[in-house]
Amino acid sequence: MTKRDTATGYEVVIGLEIHAQMSTATKMFCGCTTLFGGQPNTHTCPVCIGMPGVLPVMNKRALEFTIRAGLAINSEISRYSRFARKNYFYPDLPKGYQISQYELPICVGGCVVITTEDGEKTIGITRIHMEEDAGKNIHEGSVSHSLVDLNRAGVPLMEIVTEPDIGSPKEAAAFMRKLRGILRYLEVCDGNMEEGSLRCDANVSLRPHGTEALGTKTEIKNINSFRFVEKALEYEIKRQEKVLKAGGTITQETRLWDVATGVTQSMRSKEEAHDYRYFPEPDLVPIAVSDEFIDCVRATMPELPDTLKGRFIEVYNLPQYDADILTSDKQVALFFEEAVRGGANPKAASNWIMGELMRLLNEKAAAFESLQLRPADLAGLIKLIDDGTISVKIAKVVFEDMFNTGKSAQEVVKDRGLVQISDKGHLEQTIADIIAGNPAETERYRAGEVKLMGFFVGEVMKATKGKANPKLVNEILRRKLT
């Protein structure tokens, strides 16, 4: 089954339109910066605010980024494409139209494979096209009027449109996560959903199970988180179900997801293509892409997540789970591989990254990019554990210090005097004193209460401030207690 059945026998059909802001330095048709933020209306010029008589010039880097994304998801790159004017009136659209692509997009077809509860599933891609972003309406702070910030107007967008192959809210969120990972690996979009760099419009409809004709769809606009995609779709599916079950009909419309109330609300009737009065953009020449240009773009392509995941499993003998986590973010994957190149055991490096490193990043709400800890230092820490210089327990203390200060493992161990005690004679005497000081526990152990081994190990660690070599401690204790 490719679509999810609802409890009342309807089949869920979902298609997504993903808007990804490209990580170019300048806007789509002018030289203004694409940096996020800034004082309102300061990242603007006559071109991006639509003054009369100005002429746009296409950003070649944006074309390259869009082709790179198309190659990554197996799209066919159009050798001939062109821009179109999409006409509509809205306060944040200064020209009264948006420069987009319509009947001749730059990328056609393709697919993305996602992992679902039932295994892998292929989601078809209809097209990828280039366009410019609109500005932003600001409604906060006043009940009597809204403000318009045009800093975002003209920022390059690629719109990735899926086939109606998605059968549940979970699959929609999984698709967005997978696509975000690919775009970030390609370095064509930073994927920052809080800043609006990656947004989603979701089209959803229901149809009676077993039928082929699509039901009437509604579109949920501008969803900017994976969690909200799931929640908005779950709500809209239940709403449509309720309407259909009561004998009503679904109105084709655009709706907005209200985060505060957890409901979708009607925004406007859904436009069709003819409502936008598309026509070829007269101020821009058609785009002719040569095979040589495509080959140049292909030559810059990095190793993508699925390929990298397979290599991590094969070359480093990592479990599937580890490979999934490590390759979910390009920076994490690069960090892991650099640590292994520095001499770290692959599984040990994976454990430290997935465990202590992720824990500290989450606790401190820190971005991976801001990490002071270097891959070579993690390799150094693992070497100190392997050669018995420090125990795993001490290593966790050392690791947190390394995370906070950027120091190497050797520096932290030296500064804090944390070298593991592996002197056999010293430990023999310490353990003999502990056994002599706990005659009752010793007799109970010798009488068969072997769980008391943990008590004795704890006492040794307390006496040595956690520095005793655990393997040696257990070996000496077993010998002396028996």
Secondary structure as UniProt FT lines:
FT   TURN            7..8
FT   STRAND          10..21
FT   TURN            40..41
FT   TURN            46..50
FT   TURN            52..53
FT   HELIX           60..72
FT   TURN            73..74
FT   STRAND          76..77
FT   STRAND          80..81
FT   STRAND          84..87
FT   TURN            91..92
FT   TURN            94..95
FT   STRAND          97..100
FT   STRAND          107..108
FT   STRAND          111..116
FT   TURN            117..118
FT   STRAND          119..132
FT   STRAND          136..138
FT   TURN            140..141
FT   STRAND          147..149
FT   TURN            151..154
FT   STRAND          156..162
FT   HELIX           169..186
FT   TURN            193..196
FT   STRAND          198..208
FT   TURN            209..210
FT   STRAND          218..223
FT   HELIX           226..245
FT   TURN            246..247
FT   STRAND          253..258
FT   TURN            259..262
FT   STRAND          263..269
FT   HELIX           273..276
FT   STRAND          279..280
FT   TURN            282..283
FT   STRAND          287..288
FT   HELIX           291..299
FT   HELIX           305..316
FT   HELIX           320..326
FT   TURN            327..328
FT   HELIX           330..341
FT   TURN            342..343
FT   HELIX           346..352
FT   HELIX           353..357
FT   HELIX           358..363
FT   TURN            364..365
FT   HELIX           368..370
FT   HELIX           375..386
FT   TURN            387..388
FT   HELIX           392..405
FT   HELIX           409..416
FT   HELIX           424..437
FT   HELIX           439..446
FT   TURN            447..448
FT   HELIX           450..452
FT   HELIX           453..463
FT   TURN            464..466
FT   HELIX           470..481
//
